[in-house]
Amino acid sequence: MATIRFVAETGSTNADLIAAIRDGARVAEGEWLVADRQTAGRGRQGRTWFDGRGNFMGSTIVWPGPHDPPAPTLALLAGVALYETVAPMLADPSALSLKWPNDLLVGRAKLAGILLEREGDAVVVGIGVNLAAAPQVDGRETIALSTLGPSPDRDQFAEALATAFDRELDRWRTVGLAPLLRRWQAAAHRHGASLTVQEPGGSTVSGTFAGLDETGTLLLRLEDGTTRPIHAGDVSLG
């Protein structure tokens, strides 16, 4: 059963949970830390995360076991939980899609992001969702749910997301990775969509979306017809 602790302000909910683990606390799965405001929120690749009031900014912890699917696939699990939470709130859920490995989009605009951080045996899962307001980001489209209808109540959204995440985590453990990968791909942008990947070393590669392999790795179809696995990178729709 999920439990949620709300705080008015903190530096980063991910950093707070990481600090608790380092201090020897055994933070239980199902516990969430949600902040009204973050002064040092982080996104992937060291980006600052927008902390607009009324938005969702929260983190939880997973303790992967030896028989669980690979820990990095928790990003896909979190994405499916987000999708399942947000879709019923939209008049046209067909506009909603997942982008590998960790973004939720409305059309081409980013609605939510996920950040996984490993600390010892634990994985901290941080999630940010633009409920009330979206940041202005150069070169990137963003959107908030408030532009599509009434802004969801943050606390009720937190409860719904925590419940969905708990349900997906149980499925991840009990039925394995394959069903999650099928559901993630069903919620993703279409196969054949143009993608550009900024790889960790700085190189850029473009192609089309060819799905995921059995481990959750992105498959990119190149112009010459070959398929290239993408294990990490910053992906944008072409």
C-alpha positions as CSV (number, residue, x, y, z in Angstrom):
1,M,0.0,0.0,0.0
2,A,1.4,3.3,-1.1
3,T,2.1,6.0,1.6
4,I,2.9,9.6,0.6
5,R,4.7,12.2,2.6
6,F,4.2,15.8,1.4
7,V,6.7,18.6,2.1
8,A,6.4,22.3,1.3
9,E,9.9,22.7,0.0
10,T,13.1,20.7,-0.5
11,G,16.1,20.7,-2.7
12,S,15.3,17.5,-4.5
13,T,13.1,14.6,-3.6
14,N,15.5,12.2,-5.3
15,A,18.4,13.7,-3.3
16,D,16.5,13.4,-0.1
17,L,15.7,9.7,-0.5
18,I,19.3,9.0,-1.6
19,A,20.5,10.8,1.6
20,A,18.2,8.7,3.7
21,I,19.6,5.5,2.2
22,R,23.2,6.7,2.8
23,D,22.3,7.5,6.4
24,G,21.2,3.8,6.8
25,A,17.4,4.3,6.6
26,R,15.5,1.4,5.1
27,V,12.9,3.4,3.1
28,A,10.2,0.9,2.2
29,E,8.9,0.4,-1.3
30,G,5.5,2.2,-1.6
31,E,6.7,5.2,0.2
32,W,6.7,8.5,-1.7
33,L,8.2,11.9,-1.0
34,V,6.3,14.7,-2.8
35,A,7.3,18.4,-2.7
36,D,5.3,21.5,-3.3
37,R,8.5,23.1,-4.5
38,Q,12.0,21.9,-5.4
39,T,14.9,24.3,-5.3
40,A,17.4,21.9,-6.9
41,G,15.3,19.5,-8.9
42,R,17.2,17.6,-11.5
43,G,16.3,16.0,-14.9
44,R,18.4,13.7,-17.0
45,Q,21.9,14.7,-18.1
46,G,22.1,17.2,-15.2
47,R,19.3,19.4,-16.5
48,T,17.4,21.6,-14.0
49,W,13.8,20.5,-13.4
50,F,11.1,23.1,-13.5
51,D,9.4,23.4,-10.1
52,G,6.2,25.3,-11.0
53,R,3.7,25.3,-8.1
54,G,0.8,23.0,-8.6
55,N,2.9,20.5,-10.5
56,F,3.8,17.0,-9.4
57,M,7.3,16.5,-8.2
58,G,7.9,13.3,-6.3
59,S,10.2,10.3,-5.8
60,T,9.9,6.7,-4.6
61,I,12.3,3.8,-4.0
62,V,12.5,0.3,-5.5
63,W,14.7,-2.4,-4.0
64,P,15.3,-4.8,-7.0
65,G,15.7,-8.4,-6.1
66,P,17.9,-11.0,-7.7
67,H,15.1,-12.5,-9.8
68,D,13.6,-9.2,-10.9
69,P,13.9,-7.8,-14.4
70,P,16.8,-5.5,-15.1
71,A,16.6,-2.4,-12.9
72,P,16.9,0.1,-15.9
73,T,13.5,-1.1,-17.1
74,L,12.0,0.6,-14.1
75,A,12.0,3.7,-16.3
76,L,9.6,1.9,-18.7
77,L,7.5,0.7,-15.8
78,A,7.2,4.3,-14.5
79,G,6.3,5.5,-18.0
80,V,3.4,3.0,-18.2
81,A,2.2,3.9,-14.7
82,L,2.3,7.6,-15.8
83,Y,0.4,6.9,-19.0
84,E,-2.2,4.9,-17.2
85,T,-2.7,7.7,-14.7
86,V,-2.9,10.6,-17.2
87,A,-4.9,9.0,-20.0
88,P,-8.2,9.0,-18.2
89,M,-7.8,12.7,-17.5
90,L,-7.7,13.6,-21.2
91,A,-10.7,14.2,-23.5
92,D,-8.5,12.8,-26.4
93,P,-6.1,10.2,-24.9
94,S,-4.9,9.3,-28.4
95,A,-2.7,12.4,-28.3
96,L,-0.7,10.9,-25.4
97,S,2.4,8.8,-26.0
98,L,5.6,7.5,-24.4
99,K,9.0,8.3,-25.8
100,W,12.0,6.2,-24.9
101,P,13.2,5.9,-22.2
102,N,11.5,8.3,-19.9
103,D,9.2,11.0,-21.4
104,L,5.4,11.3,-21.6
105,L,4.3,13.4,-24.5
106,V,1.1,15.1,-25.7
107,G,1.6,15.3,-29.4
108,R,5.3,16.4,-29.7
109,A,5.2,18.3,-26.4
110,K,6.7,17.0,-23.2
111,L,4.3,16.6,-20.3
112,A,6.3,14.5,-17.8
113,G,9.8,13.1,-17.2
114,I,11.4,10.4,-15.2
115,L,14.8,10.2,-13.6
116,L,16.3,6.9,-12.2
117,E,19.3,7.0,-9.9
118,R,21.0,4.0,-8.4
119,E,22.1,4.2,-4.7
120,G,23.6,0.9,-3.4
121,D,20.9,-1.8,-3.7
122,A,18.1,0.7,-4.3
123,V,16.8,2.6,-7.3
124,V,15.3,6.0,-6.7
125,V,12.6,6.9,-9.2
126,G,11.9,10.6,-9.6
127,I,8.9,11.8,-11.6
128,G,7.9,15.3,-12.6
129,V,4.6,16.1,-14.3
130,N,3.4,19.5,-15.6
131,L,-0.1,19.6,-14.1
132,A,-0.6,23.4,-13.7
133,A,2.2,25.0,-15.7
134,A,4.9,24.0,-18.2
135,P,8.4,25.5,-18.5
136,Q,9.7,27.5,-21.5
137,V,12.6,25.4,-22.8
138,D,14.7,26.5,-25.8
139,G,14.3,24.0,-28.6
140,R,11.8,21.9,-26.8
141,E,8.0,21.8,-26.8
142,T,6.4,21.5,-23.4
143,I,2.8,21.3,-22.2
144,A,0.8,21.2,-19.0
145,L,-2.5,19.3,-18.3
146,S,-4.1,22.7,-17.4
147,T,-4.0,23.7,-21.1
148,L,-6.1,20.6,-22.0
149,G,-8.8,21.0,-19.2
150,P,-9.0,21.6,-15.5
151,S,-5.7,21.3,-13.7
152,P,-5.7,18.0,-11.7
153,D,-5.5,18.3,-7.9
154,R,-1.9,17.6,-7.1
155,D,-2.6,15.4,-4.0
156,Q,-5.2,13.3,-5.8
157,F,-2.8,12.9,-8.8
158,A,-0.1,11.7,-6.4
159,E,-2.4,9.1,-4.9
160,A,-3.4,7.9,-8.4
161,L,0.1,7.7,-9.6
162,A,1.4,5.9,-6.5
163,T,-1.4,3.3,-6.8
164,A,-0.6,2.8,-10.5
165,F,3.1,2.5,-9.9
166,D,2.5,-0.1,-7.1
167,R,0.3,-2.1,-9.4
168,E,2.9,-2.0,-12.3
169,L,5.7,-2.9,-9.9
170,D,3.8,-6.0,-8.8
171,R,3.2,-7.0,-12.4
172,W,6.9,-6.4,-13.3
173,R,7.9,-8.9,-10.6
174,T,5.2,-11.5,-11.0
175,V,4.7,-11.8,-14.8
176,G,8.1,-10.5,-16.0
177,L,9.3,-8.0,-18.5
178,A,7.6,-9.1,-21.8
179,P,4.0,-7.9,-21.0
180,L,5.4,-4.5,-19.8
181,L,7.4,-4.1,-23.1
182,R,4.2,-4.9,-25.1
183,R,2.2,-2.3,-23.2
184,W,4.9,0.3,-23.4
185,Q,5.1,-0.1,-27.1
186,A,1.3,0.1,-27.5
187,A,1.4,3.5,-25.7
188,A,4.5,4.8,-27.6
189,H,4.6,6.9,-30.7
190,R,4.1,4.9,-33.9
191,H,6.6,2.5,-35.4
192,G,8.5,4.2,-38.2
193,A,8.5,7.6,-36.5
194,S,11.6,9.6,-37.2
195,L,14.0,9.8,-34.2
196,T,17.3,11.5,-33.5
197,V,19.5,10.3,-30.7
198,Q,22.2,12.3,-29.0
199,E,24.5,9.6,-27.6
200,P,26.4,9.9,-24.4
201,G,29.7,10.4,-26.2
202,G,28.3,13.4,-28.1
203,S,27.6,11.8,-31.5
204,T,24.2,12.0,-33.2
205,V,22.5,9.3,-35.0
206,S,19.1,9.4,-36.8
207,G,16.7,6.8,-38.0
208,T,13.2,5.5,-37.4
209,F,11.6,3.8,-34.4
210,A,11.7,0.0,-34.8
211,G,10.4,-0.9,-31.3
212,L,12.2,-2.4,-28.3
213,D,14.2,-5.6,-28.0
214,E,13.5,-8.1,-25.3
215,T,15.5,-6.2,-22.7
216,G,13.8,-2.8,-23.3
217,T,16.6,-1.4,-25.5
218,L,15.5,1.0,-28.2
219,L,15.9,-0.2,-31.7
220,L,16.7,2.4,-34.3
221,R,16.3,1.5,-38.0
222,L,19.0,3.3,-40.0
223,E,18.8,4.6,-43.6
224,D,20.8,1.6,-44.9
225,G,18.2,-0.8,-43.5
226,T,20.2,-2.0,-40.5
227,T,18.9,-1.9,-37.0
228,R,21.0,-0.3,-34.3
229,P,20.4,-0.9,-30.5
230,I,20.4,2.3,-28.4
231,H,21.2,1.6,-24.8
232,A,21.4,5.2,-23.7
233,G,20.9,8.7,-25.1
234,D,18.7,11.7,-25.5
235,V,16.0,10.9,-28.0
236,S,13.9,13.5,-29.9
237,L,11.2,13.0,-32.5
238,G,12.5,14.0,-35.9
